[in-house]
Amino acid sequence: MKKSNRLFICLVAGVLILAVSAAAAFGSVNGYSKYKEAVKSLALKSDNFTAQGTMKATFDGKEILSVQEEYAMDGHNVYSHSTAKEPGAQVSENYMTQINGVRTYFDADDDVYYESDGYVDEDSTAAANLLGVDADDEMAKRLVNFTEIAADTVVGELKNNFVQVGKENGSTLYQVEIAKNQVPSLVNAGLSLFAYGVSQGNASSYMVDYEDYSATLLNAYEKATGETLSADFKAGYDGGADEAWYEANQELMDKINEFSCQNWDETYYDVLEEKDGGIVYVKTDGSYDYYADYDAYAEAVPDQMGDDLERYVGEDMNLEKVLCNFGVDDQGNLTSNSIEATFTTTDKDGGTHTLVLTGDVTITNYGATTIQPLDVGGREKYVG
């Protein structure tokens, strides 16, 4: 997706939940140790692998987010392909490669592709790993040490839940299941604190949001100048225009860019000042609706929320159960990791809800991954 690498989110979500709440007492320390070392190796040492992952979220049984991700790394060269599906929104799909310091990327519905350089190349001393940090850096070492000790401290409170379930394709497979009564109190105390903090932040919102920012800006320009913009220009301005279009419309683009810097939207911020906060939702024709808080806005305009999970956290949150399966090969590499975490949340009216997050990732081709140039199809290179 545009905002982040969803595979990374899937993996880290699984790692954090398991690291903090996985049952691995001293009788199962071997499996726990293998898992921990495999995760560390993938995050900080591995520089050549291919991964495929999915992430889903449901709220009271209704799917609110579905993401698929492909990710490959060969040193500083990387490839990613993300597809996200959100309620009330079109499927978002994007592609990216970074080869020899040049990044190429595009959205599936674009008519152009983008290219930028200045990224690390093969001669760079920057770290080539999933986290992009130097494992020998003193700050990184101390952070890893802290995380390990924190995880081990919580693990020491739990029963023997690690179970070796067999072997498959050269990997040893493990399963761990955490019941409600086994979740450490520290975990649920932290989740409760997090939920309350989110709810308080939502209650004190101060935001202007747009149904379609580009369309609203162009409509405001027309009203202010009396100039009518063609449908072709509006379509090109909103994205997907080629180099010839920009050359033909450069003068008008400059005028609109200048207009956009002239506080044309101050009316909406005046509303926030007058109301002492809240959310102003601006429609394409320039009209707007005001909402006193985030919850009211989310209920009225759910399509604008997208994959923002904050709206589902409520004012309190508890981890009910966790089921995790993972595989580690003979070289200590993590080959698979699936996790399902079930939470209960409490809304401001005292109602309870169920939030389920699932993530599934497989990692293959350690040491045998190569990155090919991105196939841009019939798209033309964007020239800004």
N, C-alpha and C positions, 0 to 999 in steps of 0.2 A: 504494500500500500504506500501511499504518498508519505505518510507521516513517519513510518517506521518499518523496520524489517520484522515482519510478522513471525517468521520462523524463529528469530531471536526471542521474540516475546513468548512464543509457545515454549521454547526450551527453558528460558529463564524462569517463567512461571512455574514450570514443573520442578526445576531445580530448587527454587526458593521454598515452595511449599513442602517439598520432600525434605529438604535440608533442615527446615525448621520443625517439621512435624512428622517425619518418617519414623516408623518404629524400627529401630535397629539397636537393640540392647547388646550388651557385651557378648552374649552367646552367639550373636549373628554378626559380629564385628567384621568378619571377613567379607561378607557381601556388601556391607555398608562401606567398608574401606575401598573395595573395588569400584563401587558406584561413584564415590567421592573423587577418587583419583581419575576416573574416566572423564568425569565432568570437567575437572580442572585441566586435564590434558586437551580436551576439545576446545575449551574456552581460551587457553593461554599458550598452548604449544602447537596444536595441529594447524598446518598451513596448506593442506591439500586434502580436500574431501568434497563429497556431494551429499546434499541433504534435501529431503522432501518433508514438508510438515503441513498439518492442518490444525486449525483452532476453531472451536465453536463455543458459543455461549447461549444458554437458554434461561428465560426468566418465567417462572410458573409454567414451564413446559413449552413456552413459545420461543422459537429461535430468534435471537436478536443480533447475532453476528456469526458469519461463517467466512473463514479465510483459508486459502490454500497458498502455499509458498514453495518455490523451488529455489535453492541457493547452492552455489558451487564456488569453491575457492582454490586458487592455485597461486600461492604466494600473495602478491599484491593485486593479482588479477582476480576479479570476482564476477559472478553472474547472478541475477535474481529475476524471478518472475512471480508476481503476486496477483491473486484474484480475491476480491472481497465482495461479499454480498451482505447488504444491510436492509432491514425492513423499510419499505417505502422509497427505496433508492435503487438506481440502476447498478448493475454489477460494475465494479471498478477493477480494471486490469492494467498493470503496467510492467514494463520490461526495462532492465538495466544491465549494462556490462561496464566494467572498468578494466581497460587493458593498456599496459605501459603508460599509466598516468592519465589516460583520456577516458572520460566517462561519457557513455552514449545511453540515452534513455528516451522513452516515449510512453504515452498512454495508448491503449488499444484503439480508442476512438479518435485519436489525433490524426491529422493529415500530414503532420510534420514530425521530425524527430529532433532531439536536442543533443548537443555535444559541448563538453567543457573539459578543459585540461587543468593542469596544476595539481592533480592528485599524485599520490606517491607512485614511484615507478620501481622497477626491479632493483635499482641501485640505492634505493632509499634505506636509511637506517631505522625507519619507523617499523613498529612491530607488525608482522603479518600473521594475525590470528583472528579468531572470531570476535574478541572484544577489542582488538586494535590497541592493546596496551602491552608494554614491555614487562614481561614476567620478572625481570631482574631489577626493575625500578623499585626503589625503596618504598615508595608509597604503595605501589601495587602489592609488594610482598607483605606489607603490614596489613593491608586490607584483606588479602587472602587468608592470612593468619587469623585475623579477627573473625572472619566468616566461619572458618573451620572450627575454632574454639566455641563460637556461639552455637553452631550446629551440634557439635559433640556434647555440649552441656545439656541441650534439650533432649538429645537422643538418649542420654543416660537415664532419663526418667521413664523410659518406655519399655514395654514388654517385647518378647521375641516375636516380631511379626514378619521379618524377612524370611521368605521361603524360596528356595531354589526349585524351579518347576521343570527344568529340563535343559536340553541343548537343541539348537537349531541353526543350520547353516554356519557352523563354526563358532557360534556365540552361546555363552551360558545365560540362561534366562532366569530372571528373578521376579517375584511379585511381593508387594507389601500392601497391606490394607489397614487403614486406621479407622477405628470406630469412634463414635461421638465421645464416649467416656474415656478414650485414650488421647484425645487432643490435649496437649499441654495448656494449662491455664494461661501461660504467658502468650501463646498464640492468639487465643480468643480475646485476651485483654488488649493486645495490639490491634486486632481487627476492630474491636469496639471503639478504640481511640481513633483509628483511621476513619471509620464511618461517621463518627460524631464530628470530626474535623471537616470531612467533606460536606456534611449537612450544614454546618455553620458557614462554610464558604459559599454554598449554594444560596443560603438565606441572605447573604450580603453581596449579591451579584451587582456588577456595574458594567454593563456590556451593551454594545450596539451590534446586532446581527442582521444579515441581509438575506433575503430570499435568493437574490442573484445580484451580487455587487456590481458587476460590469453593466448589466442592464439598467440598474438604478442610476449609476453614474451617467450613462449615455442619455437616459431620459432627463436627468437633471440638467445636463449640458444643453439639450434641445430647448428646455423651458427657459433657461437663463439667457440663451443667445438668440432664440427664435429660429435657429437653423435646423432643418430636417435632415437627419442622417439616413442614408439609404439602408435597405435591408442587407445588401451585400457588405456594406461597411460594418454593420453591427455583427454580422456573422463572422467576419474576419477578425474583428476586435476581440471577440469572445474566444478565439483560439482556432487553430487549424489553417491559418493563412500561410501562403507561400511567400517567397522573397519578392516576387513581382508585385504582390498586393502591398507589401510594406513600402516598396519604392513609390508606388502610385499614391499612397495615402499618408506619406510621412508628414506633410505639412499639417493635415488635419489631426494626426496622432499627437503632434507637438502641442496643438491647441488644447486638446482634451487633457493631455498630461498636465499642462499648465493650470487648466481649470480644476483638476483634481487636487491641486495644492492650495486652493483658495478657500478652504473651510466650507465647502459646499454642503457638508453634512452636519454643520454645527447645531442645526435645529434639533437633531436627535439627542445630542449630548446635553443640550439645554434642558430637555425633558428629564434626563437622568439627574441633572443638578437640581431641578425643581422638586423631583420626587425623592431625592436623597438616595439614589441607587435604583436597582431593578434591571430589567432587560427591555430594550426597544428593538422590536422586530420590524425591519423596513422591507416593504414590498417593492416590486419592480417599478410601480408607478410613482413611488416616493411617499405614499401613505404609510402609516405605521400602526402597530399595536404595542401597547405597553403591558408588561407583566411585572408584578411586584417581586417575584422570586423565581429561582431556577425551576422549581417543581411545577409551578403554574405554566411556565414557558414550555417545559418538556411535555406536559399533558396536552397543551394546545397545538404545538407544532412538533410532533414527534419525529417527522422526517428530517428536521434540522439536527437532531441529536446524533445521527449516524452511529458510529461505534463508541460513543462516549459512555463508558460503563458507570460513570459517576451517578447517573440518574437512577441506577438500580441498586445502589449501595444502601440507601435508607439512612436511618439515624442510628442503627445498631446492626452488628454483623457478627456471625459466629460460624466457625468451620464445623460442619456436621460429620463429614467423612471424606476419606481420600482413598482412591485405589490407583496404584501405580505399578506398571510393568516395565522392565527394561532389560536390555541385553548388553553384554560386554564380551568382546572377542578375546582370543588368546594373547593378543598384543596389548590388552588393556584399553582398547578403543570402545567407546560407547557406540553401539550399532542401532539401538532403538530405545525409545522412551515414550511411553504413553501414560497419561495421567488424567483422572477425573476427580475434580474437587467439588463438593456440594456445600453450599453455604445457605444459612437462613438469614434473612434480613428483616428488619422491622422498620416500617415507614412512620411518618410523623403522626399518623392517626392510630398507631398501635397495631396495624395489620401486619401479618407475617407473610413472607414470600420465600421462594426457593430460587437461588441462583446457582447454575451448574456451569462450570468451566471445564472444557476438555481440550487436551492438546495431544498430538501424536506426531512423532518425528522419527524418521529412519535416516541413518547416516551410512553411506557406502563409498566405495572407490577411494579409500585412504591411500594417498600416494600415487594415484593413477588418474586424477582429474585434470582435464585441460579445459581452458576457456576459449571458446570460439567467438569471432566478431559477431555482433548483434545483427540479425537479419531485420532490416527496417522495412522490408517490403517495398511498396511504391511510394513511401513517404519521402518528402524533400527535407533537406536540412534547414532548420529554423535559423534565420539571421535576424537578430534583434537590432 
